[in-house]
């Protein structure tokens, strides 16, 4: 048995059974795993020793809150004692973890960063590096692939958190090209952000941490400035041509940002991908094209395949002659997530973007706990969006391609598609069937004033600066009510709608 549990019943009747305190003693290289039901929360406090959650170190004596059906694991390299308050649906200690393999990958990536930084500073390489290097040392640009429920996002978070914890000033670029997860934005977006502090885990509503949209400026998460593009759907098969183009746009934007930051460039790039990239089927023939888009756009030199032998062989054949392809084990703690759970998480992420999220601690516990690394969650994670009315003509709204894009193979023999998958179609809010009610809209950045040339598909190449939700349509008066994270005029602005709907 790798861990010992001691239960302590609450001293007061005011504390409910859900707030009962337990102590878990973890041996070295073991982890405490937990799963939460809807509407429940959990407090974990490191009593003594050293522990981390997905690579982010826990501070001793500080209570950390988890909620919104969070599923997590607290790992210890040296052994520790945890105090747990609350009642998860599942909790246990595991001796079998893939953390040693993940740490070995991290150290290999770290050597690549150090060699790349030495070139930036003009320092001579060590004798070991001279024997190892076959050419110009390149920073790690890592593409993480794997099937559904393989733990890809967890691997990306661990590798990113280990990098920023090294004390070398690394700020790796974390890229999320999985539109089913919001990352730092709404679901339906792909985005990238440079990280110089560990990603905190507290809730799937903000799986990569959060960028405050209308919160006080003093919170640390507000320093993140992600680059975001809007795909508008949760599934990659809805419009793979559009996703291909957006991935390449994101790659160009990331490259431009890193061109002016030599040390940030040496920190490398870590890319999280959707599970459809690993799902081999006749109906998913676009996945190879999208993988190639990532490889080309971000200059990938390492591909990590999480727990999938066939995909590993496939990547070795396709890229093994020029890219390092490594198969790494899947954690036994990965939970099989059903479609209902994923739909609820998208709802959590949308609501979190607009209103923030304050995890209510189990009954009987005071307010002194950490949520996503912040000491005062009620002040820093409770947001106040703005609801305002705008005229139909104030905001130009497009949808990309047909509302329901059938695959080309499903069209009648000899039939040609009337509307291109990449064609922006103007949406008239006053027309029946506009589907704008409760639609999530991406507000686009203004076109570059330096570029005189305008083109039909220009809106596809503009990054996103925020998200809106249409909560009411007043067709007789040609006005609509818009929910936004912060106040500001929308006159003359452009937005794109997708297939995602707001759920209150």
C-alpha positions as CSV (number, residue, x, y, z in Angstrom):
1,X,0.0,0.0,0.0
2,X,1.5,3.3,-1.1
3,X,-0.5,5.7,1.0
4,X,-2.2,5.8,4.4
5,X,-5.5,7.6,5.1
6,X,-6.6,9.1,8.4
7,X,-10.1,10.5,8.8
8,X,-10.9,13.4,11.2
9,X,-14.6,14.1,11.7
10,X,-15.6,17.7,12.0
11,X,-15.7,19.2,15.5
12,X,-18.9,21.3,14.8
13,X,-22.3,20.3,13.7
14,X,-22.3,23.3,11.5
15,X,-19.8,21.6,9.3
16,X,-21.6,19.2,7.1
17,X,-20.5,15.7,6.2
18,X,-19.2,17.0,2.9
19,X,-16.5,19.0,4.8
20,X,-15.0,16.1,6.7
21,X,-11.2,16.2,6.7
22,X,-9.0,13.3,5.8
23,X,-5.2,13.0,5.8
24,X,-3.4,11.1,3.1
25,X,0.3,10.1,3.5
26,X,2.0,9.6,0.1
27,X,5.1,7.6,-0.4
28,X,7.7,8.9,-3.0
29,X,6.7,8.8,-6.6
30,X,3.0,8.2,-6.0
31,X,0.0,10.3,-6.6
32,X,-3.4,11.0,-5.0
33,X,-6.1,11.0,-7.7
34,X,-9.6,12.5,-7.4
35,X,-12.8,13.1,-9.4
36,X,-15.6,15.5,-8.5
37,X,-19.3,15.3,-9.2
38,X,-21.3,18.3,-10.5
39,X,-22.0,20.9,-7.8
40,X,-19.2,19.6,-5.4
41,X,-15.9,21.1,-4.5
42,X,-12.7,19.9,-2.8
43,X,-9.9,21.5,-0.7
44,X,-6.4,20.1,-0.8
45,X,-3.7,21.3,1.6
46,X,0.0,20.2,1.6
47,X,0.7,19.5,5.2
48,X,4.4,18.6,4.8
49,X,6.7,17.5,2.0
50,X,6.7,18.4,-1.7
51,X,3.9,17.9,-4.1
52,X,2.6,19.2,-7.5
53,X,-0.5,19.0,-9.6
54,X,0.2,18.6,-13.3
55,X,3.7,20.0,-12.8
56,X,2.7,23.1,-10.8
57,X,4.1,23.1,-7.3
58,X,1.8,23.3,-4.3
59,X,2.8,25.7,-1.5
60,X,3.0,24.1,2.0
61,X,0.1,25.0,4.3
62,X,-2.0,26.7,1.6
63,X,-5.5,25.3,0.9
64,X,-6.3,24.9,-2.8
65,X,-9.8,24.7,-4.1
66,X,-11.1,22.5,-7.0
67,X,-14.6,22.4,-8.6
68,X,-16.7,22.1,-11.7
69,X,-16.2,18.4,-12.1
70,X,-12.5,18.7,-11.9
71,X,-10.5,15.5,-12.3
72,X,-6.9,15.7,-11.1
73,X,-3.9,14.2,-9.5
74,X,-1.4,15.4,-6.9
75,X,2.0,13.8,-7.5
76,X,5.0,13.7,-5.1
77,X,8.6,12.9,-6.0
78,X,9.9,12.8,-2.4
79,X,6.8,11.9,-0.4
80,X,4.3,14.2,1.3
81,X,1.2,14.4,3.6
82,X,-2.0,15.9,2.2
83,X,-5.1,17.2,4.1
84,X,-8.3,16.8,2.0
85,X,-11.6,18.4,2.8
86,X,-14.7,17.6,0.8
87,X,-16.2,14.4,-0.7
88,X,-15.0,13.5,-4.2
89,X,-16.8,10.8,-6.1
90,X,-13.5,8.9,-6.5
91,X,-10.2,9.2,-4.7
92,X,-7.3,6.8,-4.3
93,X,-3.5,6.5,-4.3
94,X,-1.7,5.1,-7.3
95,X,1.9,3.8,-7.4
96,X,1.9,3.4,-11.2
97,X,2.4,6.7,-12.9
98,X,4.1,7.8,-16.1
99,X,5.9,10.8,-14.4
100,X,9.4,9.3,-14.8
101,X,8.9,9.1,-18.5
102,X,7.5,12.6,-18.7
103,X,10.4,13.9,-16.6
104,X,12.9,12.3,-19.0
105,X,11.1,14.0,-21.9
106,X,11.3,17.3,-20.1
107,X,15.1,16.9,-19.5
108,X,15.6,16.2,-23.2
109,X,13.7,19.3,-24.1
110,X,15.6,21.3,-21.5
111,X,18.9,20.3,-23.2
112,X,17.5,21.6,-26.5
113,X,16.6,24.9,-24.8
114,X,20.0,25.3,-23.2
115,X,21.8,24.6,-26.5
116,X,19.6,27.1,-28.4
117,X,20.1,29.8,-25.8
118,X,23.9,29.4,-26.0
119,X,23.7,30.1,-29.7
120,X,21.7,33.3,-28.9
121,X,24.2,34.5,-26.4
122,X,27.2,33.3,-28.5
123,X,28.5,31.0,-25.8
124,X,30.7,28.1,-26.8
125,X,29.1,24.6,-26.5
126,X,30.3,22.1,-23.9
127,X,32.2,19.0,-25.2
128,X,29.1,16.9,-24.7
129,X,27.0,19.2,-26.8
130,X,29.6,19.2,-29.6
131,X,29.3,15.4,-29.8
132,X,25.5,15.5,-29.6
133,X,24.7,18.2,-32.0
134,X,24.4,17.5,-35.7
135,X,23.9,21.1,-36.8
136,X,22.4,24.3,-35.6
137,X,20.8,23.7,-32.1
138,X,17.1,24.3,-32.4
139,X,14.7,25.0,-29.5
140,X,12.1,22.4,-28.9
141,X,8.9,22.7,-31.0
142,X,6.7,19.9,-29.7
143,X,3.5,18.6,-31.2
144,X,1.6,16.3,-28.8
145,X,-0.7,13.8,-30.4
146,X,-3.0,11.1,-29.0
147,X,-6.5,9.6,-29.1
148,X,-9.5,10.7,-27.0
149,X,-9.0,10.3,-23.2
150,X,-5.2,9.9,-23.5
151,X,-4.2,12.9,-21.3
152,X,-2.6,15.1,-24.0
153,X,-3.5,18.4,-22.3
154,X,-2.1,17.1,-19.0
155,X,1.2,16.2,-20.7
156,X,1.4,19.6,-22.3
157,X,0.7,21.3,-18.9
158,X,3.3,19.2,-17.1
159,X,6.0,19.9,-19.7
160,X,5.2,23.6,-19.7
161,X,5.1,23.9,-15.9
162,X,8.4,22.0,-15.6
163,X,10.0,24.4,-18.0
164,X,8.9,27.6,-16.2
165,X,10.0,26.0,-12.8
166,X,13.6,25.5,-13.9
167,X,14.7,29.0,-12.8
168,X,16.2,29.8,-16.2
169,X,13.7,32.4,-17.1
170,X,12.0,30.2,-19.8
171,X,8.7,31.4,-21.2
172,X,7.5,28.6,-23.6
173,X,4.8,29.3,-26.0
174,X,1.8,27.1,-25.3
175,X,-0.4,26.6,-28.3
176,X,-3.9,25.1,-28.2
177,X,-5.3,24.0,-31.6
178,X,-8.1,21.9,-30.1
179,X,-11.3,24.0,-30.8
180,X,-13.4,21.8,-28.5
181,X,-11.5,23.3,-25.5
182,X,-11.6,27.0,-24.9
183,X,-8.1,27.3,-23.6
184,X,-7.8,31.0,-22.7
185,X,-10.9,31.9,-24.9
186,X,-14.3,30.6,-25.8
187,X,-14.7,27.0,-27.1
188,X,-14.4,27.1,-30.9
189,X,-11.2,29.1,-30.8
190,X,-7.5,28.2,-31.3
191,X,-5.0,30.3,-29.4
192,X,-1.4,30.7,-28.2
193,X,0.2,32.4,-25.2
194,X,3.7,32.8,-23.8
195,X,3.8,31.5,-20.2
196,X,6.4,32.5,-17.6
197,X,4.6,31.1,-14.6
198,X,3.0,27.7,-14.0
199,X,-0.4,26.9,-15.3
200,X,-2.7,26.5,-12.2
201,X,-5.3,23.8,-12.2
202,X,-8.6,24.3,-10.3
203,X,-11.4,23.6,-12.8
204,X,-12.0,22.5,-16.3
205,X,-13.7,25.8,-16.9
206,X,-10.2,27.3,-17.1
207,X,-8.0,24.3,-18.0
208,X,-5.0,26.4,-19.0
209,X,-5.4,29.1,-16.4
210,X,-7.3,32.3,-17.2
211,X,-6.9,35.7,-18.8
212,X,-9.0,38.2,-17.0
213,X,-11.5,39.9,-19.2
214,X,-13.0,42.4,-16.8
215,X,-11.4,41.6,-13.5
216,X,-9.1,43.8,-11.4
217,X,-5.7,44.3,-13.0
218,X,-3.7,43.2,-10.0
219,X,-4.2,39.4,-10.6
220,X,-1.3,37.5,-12.1
221,X,-3.4,35.7,-14.7
222,X,-4.2,39.1,-16.3
223,X,-0.6,39.3,-17.7
224,X,-1.4,36.6,-20.3
225,X,-2.1,38.1,-23.8
226,X,-3.0,35.2,-26.0
227,X,-3.2,35.3,-29.8
228,X,-6.6,33.9,-30.8
229,X,-8.3,32.9,-34.0
230,X,-12.0,31.9,-34.3
231,X,-13.0,28.6,-35.9
232,X,-16.5,28.6,-34.4
233,X,-17.1,24.8,-34.0
234,X,-16.2,22.2,-31.5
235,X,-15.5,19.4,-34.1
236,X,-12.6,19.6,-36.6
237,X,-14.7,17.9,-39.3
238,X,-17.1,20.8,-39.6
239,X,-14.7,22.8,-41.7
240,X,-11.2,21.4,-42.0
241,X,-10.2,23.8,-44.7
242,X,-10.9,26.8,-42.4
243,X,-9.1,25.2,-39.5
244,X,-6.0,24.5,-41.7
245,X,-5.9,28.2,-42.7
246,X,-6.3,29.4,-39.1
247,X,-3.6,27.1,-37.8
248,X,-1.2,28.5,-40.4
249,X,-2.3,32.1,-39.5
250,X,-1.6,31.3,-35.8
251,X,1.8,29.9,-36.7
252,X,2.7,33.0,-38.7
253,X,1.6,35.2,-35.8
254,X,3.6,33.2,-33.2
255,X,6.7,33.3,-35.5
256,X,6.4,37.1,-35.7
257,X,6.1,37.5,-32.0
258,X,9.1,35.2,-31.4
259,X,11.2,36.9,-34.1
260,X,11.5,39.8,-31.7
261,X,12.2,37.7,-28.6
262,X,15.3,35.6,-28.9
263,X,15.2,34.2,-25.4
264,X,11.5,33.4,-25.8
265,X,12.2,31.6,-29.0
266,X,14.8,29.5,-27.2
267,X,12.1,28.5,-24.7
268,X,10.3,26.6,-27.4
269,X,6.7,25.8,-28.3
270,X,4.4,23.1,-27.0
271,X,1.2,22.3,-29.0
272,X,-1.9,20.6,-27.7
273,X,-4.1,19.0,-30.4
274,X,-7.6,17.6,-30.7
275,X,-8.2,13.8,-30.5
276,X,-9.5,13.8,-34.1
277,X,-5.8,14.1,-35.2
278,X,-5.4,10.5,-33.9
279,X,-8.7,9.0,-35.1
280,X,-8.0,7.1,-38.3
281,X,-11.2,6.6,-40.3
282,X,-12.5,7.2,-43.8
283,X,-14.7,10.0,-42.5
284,X,-11.6,11.7,-41.0
285,X,-9.3,12.0,-44.0
286,X,-8.5,15.6,-43.2
287,X,-6.5,14.8,-40.1
288,X,-3.2,14.2,-42.0
289,X,-3.6,17.6,-43.6
290,X,-4.2,19.3,-40.3
291,X,-1.2,17.5,-38.7
292,X,1.0,18.7,-41.6
293,X,-0.4,22.2,-41.2
294,X,0.8,22.2,-37.5
295,X,4.2,20.7,-38.5
296,X,4.7,23.4,-41.2
297,X,3.3,26.4,-39.4
298,X,5.2,25.9,-36.2
299,X,8.4,24.2,-37.5
300,X,7.9,21.1,-35.4
301,X,11.0,19.1,-34.6
302,X,9.6,16.8,-31.9
303,X,6.3,14.8,-32.0
304,X,5.1,13.1,-28.8
305,X,2.5,10.3,-29.3
306,X,0.6,9.6,-26.1
307,X,-0.2,5.9,-25.7
308,X,-1.1,5.0,-29.3
309,X,1.1,2.4,-31.1
310,X,-0.5,2.7,-34.5
311,X,-0.3,6.5,-34.5
312,X,3.3,6.3,-33.5
313,X,4.2,4.0,-36.4
314,X,2.2,6.3,-38.7
315,X,4.1,9.4,-37.6
316,X,7.5,7.6,-37.8
317,X,6.8,6.7,-41.4
318,X,5.6,10.2,-42.3
319,X,8.0,12.3,-40.4
320,X,10.7,10.1,-38.7
321,X,13.4,11.0,-41.2
322,X,13.4,14.7,-40.2
323,X,11.5,14.9,-36.9
324,X,12.1,13.1,-33.6
325,X,9.0,11.0,-32.9
326,X,8.7,9.6,-29.4
327,X,5.9,7.4,-28.0
328,X,5.2,8.1,-24.3
329,X,2.9,6.2,-21.9
330,X,-0.7,7.2,-21.1
331,X,-1.4,7.7,-17.4
332,X,-3.6,5.1,-15.8
333,X,-5.4,7.9,-14.0
334,X,-6.9,9.3,-17.3
335,X,-10.7,9.3,-16.9
336,X,-13.0,8.2,-19.8
337,X,-15.0,11.3,-20.6
338,X,-18.4,11.0,-22.2
339,X,-20.1,13.5,-24.6
340,X,-22.3,14.8,-21.8
341,X,-19.3,15.7,-19.7
342,X,-17.6,17.5,-22.6
343,X,-20.8,19.5,-23.3
344,X,-21.0,20.5,-19.7
345,X,-17.3,21.6,-19.7
346,X,-18.0,23.8,-22.8
347,X,-20.8,25.4,-20.9
348,X,-18.5,26.0,-17.9
349,X,-15.9,27.5,-20.1
350,X,-18.4,29.9,-21.8
351,X,-19.8,31.0,-18.4
352,X,-16.3,31.4,-17.0
353,X,-15.3,33.7,-19.9
354,X,-18.2,36.1,-19.2
355,X,-18.8,35.8,-15.4
356,X,-15.7,34.2,-14.1
357,X,-15.9,31.3,-11.6
358,X,-15.7,31.3,-7.9
359,X,-15.4,27.8,-6.4
360,X,-17.5,27.6,-3.3
361,X,-15.5,25.8,-0.6
362,X,-17.1,22.8,1.2
363,X,-19.4,23.9,4.1
364,X,-17.7,24.8,7.3
365,X,-14.5,26.1,5.7
366,X,-13.6,29.8,5.7
367,X,-12.7,32.0,2.8
368,X,-9.0,31.7,3.1
369,X,-8.2,29.4,0.2
370,X,-6.4,29.6,-3.1
371,X,-8.2,29.2,-6.5
372,X,-6.0,29.0,-9.6
373,X,-3.2,30.5,-7.5
374,X,-5.1,33.6,-6.4
375,X,-5.6,34.3,-2.7
376,X,-8.9,36.2,-3.0
377,X,-11.0,34.3,-5.5
378,X,-14.2,36.3,-4.8
379,X,-12.5,39.5,-5.9
380,X,-10.4,38.2,-8.7
381,X,-12.5,35.5,-10.3
382,X,-16.0,37.0,-10.2
383,X,-16.5,39.1,-13.3
384,X,-19.1,41.6,-14.3
385,X,-20.1,41.5,-18.0
386,X,-22.0,44.3,-19.7
387,X,-25.3,44.0,-21.4
388,X,-26.2,46.6,-24.0
389,X,-28.4,47.2,-27.0
390,X,-26.9,47.8,-30.5
391,X,-28.6,48.5,-33.8
392,X,-28.5,45.8,-36.4
393,X,-26.4,48.1,-38.6
394,X,-23.7,48.8,-36.0
395,X,-22.1,45.4,-36.2
396,X,-21.2,43.5,-39.4
397,X,-21.7,39.8,-38.8
398,X,-20.4,37.0,-41.0
399,X,-20.6,33.2,-40.9
400,X,-18.0,31.2,-42.8
401,X,-19.4,28.7,-45.4
402,X,-22.8,27.1,-45.2
403,X,-24.4,26.7,-41.9
404,X,-24.3,22.9,-42.1
405,X,-21.4,22.0,-44.4
406,X,-21.8,18.5,-45.8
407,X,-18.6,16.8,-46.8
408,X,-17.9,16.9,-50.5
409,X,-18.2,13.1,-50.7
410,X,-21.9,13.4,-49.6
411,X,-22.9,15.7,-52.5
412,X,-24.8,14.2,-55.4
413,X,-22.6,12.8,-58.2
414,X,-21.5,15.5,-60.5
415,X,-22.8,18.3,-58.1
416,X,-20.5,21.2,-57.2
417,X,-20.6,23.1,-54.0
418,X,-22.4,26.4,-54.3
419,X,-20.8,28.0,-51.3
420,X,-17.1,27.6,-50.6
421,X,-16.1,26.4,-47.1
422,X,-14.0,29.5,-46.9
423,X,-16.5,32.1,-48.1
424,X,-17.7,34.7,-45.6
425,X,-21.4,35.1,-45.8
426,X,-23.1,38.3,-44.5
427,X,-25.7,37.6,-41.8
428,X,-28.8,39.7,-41.6
429,X,-30.1,39.7,-38.0
430,X,-33.6,40.7,-39.3
431,X,-34.0,37.6,-41.5
432,X,-35.8,34.5,-40.1
433,X,-33.4,31.7,-39.7
434,X,-30.4,33.9,-39.0
435,X,-29.7,31.7,-35.9
436,X,-28.3,34.7,-34.1
437,X,-30.3,34.3,-30.9
438,X,-27.9,33.0,-28.2
439,X,-25.1,32.8,-30.8
440,X,-21.5,33.2,-29.7
441,X,-19.7,35.8,-31.8
442,X,-16.0,36.5,-32.1
443,X,-15.2,40.2,-32.3
444,X,-12.3,40.7,-34.8
445,X,-9.4,43.1,-34.7
446,X,-9.6,46.0,-37.2
447,X,-7.9,45.4,-40.5
448,X,-4.3,46.5,-40.7
449,X,-4.4,50.2,-41.9
450,X,-1.0,49.7,-43.6
451,X,-2.4,47.2,-46.1
452,X,-4.3,48.9,-48.9
453,X,-5.3,45.7,-50.6
454,X,-8.6,44.3,-49.5
455,X,-9.8,40.8,-50.4
456,X,-13.0,38.7,-50.0
457,X,-11.7,36.4,-47.3
458,X,-9.9,39.1,-45.3
459,X,-12.0,38.3,-42.2
460,X,-10.5,34.8,-42.0
461,X,-7.0,36.2,-41.3
462,X,-8.0,38.7,-38.6
463,X,-7.3,37.7,-35.0
464,X,-9.9,37.8,-32.3
465,X,-9.9,40.5,-29.6
466,X,-13.0,39.3,-27.7
467,X,-16.3,37.4,-27.6
468,X,-19.9,38.5,-27.5
469,X,-23.2,36.7,-27.0
470,X,-26.5,37.8,-28.6
471,X,-29.1,37.4,-25.8
472,X,-32.1,39.1,-27.4
473,X,-33.3,40.0,-30.9
474,X,-35.8,42.9,-31.4
475,X,-36.6,42.5,-35.1
476,X,-39.3,45.2,-35.4
477,X,-37.0,47.8,-34.0
478,X,-33.9,46.3,-35.6
479,X,-31.9,46.1,-32.4
480,X,-30.2,43.3,-30.5
481,X,-29.0,42.9,-26.9
482,X,-25.3,41.9,-26.6
483,X,-23.5,40.5,-23.6
484,X,-19.8,41.4,-23.5
485,X,-17.1,41.1,-20.9
486,X,-16.5,44.8,-20.8
487,X,-18.1,48.0,-22.1
488,X,-17.2,49.6,-25.4
489,X,-18.7,50.8,-28.7
490,X,-19.3,48.1,-31.3
491,X,-20.2,50.6,-34.1
492,X,-18.3,49.7,-37.3
493,X,-16.9,46.5,-35.9
494,X,-16.9,43.0,-37.5
495,X,-17.8,39.7,-35.9
496,X,-18.0,36.1,-37.0
497,X,-20.5,33.5,-35.7
498,X,-20.1,29.8,-35.7
499,X,-22.2,26.9,-34.5
500,X,-21.7,27.3,-30.8
501,X,-24.6,28.6,-28.7
502,X,-24.6,30.3,-25.3
503,X,-26.2,28.3,-22.5
504,X,-27.1,30.3,-19.4
